[in-house]
Amino acid sequence: MMTWAPQDTGTTNKPGMPAMAYAYAKWINAHGGVNGRKLKVLTCNDHNDSVGAAKCARYAADENVVAVVGSYSQFTDSYSAPLEGAGIPYIGGYGVTNDEFTGQLSYPVNGGQPALLAGLGKALSTCGNISLVRPDTIAGDELPVLLGSGLKAGGHAKADDQLAAEDSTEYVDQADRALRSATTGATKKGCVVPALGDHTDTFMDSFRRARENFPAVRLGTVLGSVDQTVINATGGASGPYEGAYITGWYPPASDARWDQMKKVINEEAFGDNRIDPADAGVQTTWIAYTVLKAVLDKIGSGDVTADSVRHTLDGGLQVSTGGLTPPLRWPYSGKLASVGFPRMVNADVTLQVVQDGKLVAARRGVGGLNGTTDMTQTLESADVQ
């Protein structure tokens, strides 16, 4: 199997994902393998560009891998054709593109950005004015709809839609406009939602300075735009994310359901600072390999090939992840097929808050969400096609 992710680039890097894959394989192999067979993990760096993503996919095909597992790439158009041509399933992508929820060889383990934005909208439904800052692109055009589906479910008016250049080197004007829009009206306690992907960090540099004149404004964002590694790198408790609401796919890293993953990291990757148990990429890779192991257990002593892995997944296999997600099963067309996400089988979101520089679970009932919330019904009302 193969795990790929961008590393050593000037934008998004996810070195913890291939590192977690190695650690998982070492742990499984140290305990006898799966049905007596060892796991062999290949890794690839897609360099955050389309050429690199295509090379990784061709590498997977050339090496006859049985699955690409727990990986991150923004370039679905580049990697999907080589994988599909070789019949290789894509298990547990990060959910960074909507195409991961349409391809028949894709087996996502989370709800990606659609679920996170819908959940964030619901979480911010008690906020005052809300200003969304998003890319002025075709993909960006979907974001107000997804956020709006959650706002509508919470009885809130739609957000003010602030467009920004996708590749800007600074966002001073956008930050100022967003803050002024969020504080229009009587409450002066609105929320700003940056959803600029790789350039969210650039926006936050501008936002931090502009926010000094708007101390009551709250920040709301989603995993993928920010995670614990970003919070750490931007100053932790003294950084711009302190107090922010952030929707995620899984329980916070402090939850006991992650104890097995932490044990594996401690046993097989102690001191490897690439692997942060609080990183959503690491967590996604762990869950994806949990799925793969369930598939291999089901195949038993039979031939393990890309075809047998795919047929086992398509045959109705239901996978338990120890409560980190709902039981996972991939029918031919899921409940969200009508809104363009036929492969989305887990639309659960959790609400977290940055407290003392750490992502922790928000108190139950705070922000319009109650623990883990299934956003399927909310997304069914979103017009994203």
Secondary structure, 3 states (H helix, E strand, C coil): CEEECCCCCCCCCCCHHHHHHHHHHHHHHHCCCECCECCCCEEECCCCCHHHHHHHHHHHHHCCCCCEECCCCCCHHHHHHHHHHHCCCEECCCCCCHHHHCCCCEECCCCHHHHHHHHHHHHCCCCCCEEEEEECCCCHHHHHHHHHHHHHHCCCCCCEEEEECCCCCCCHHHHHHHHHHHCCCCCCCCEEEECCHHHHHHHHHHHHHHHHHCCCCEEEEECCCCCHHHHHHCCHHHCCCCCCEEEECCCCCCCHHHHHHHHHHHHHCCCCCCCCCCCHHHHHHHHHHHHHHHHHHHHCCCCCCHHHHHHHHHCCCCECCCCCCCCECCCCCCCCHHHCCCCCCCCEEEEEEEECCEEEECCCCHHHCCCEEECHHHHHCCCCC
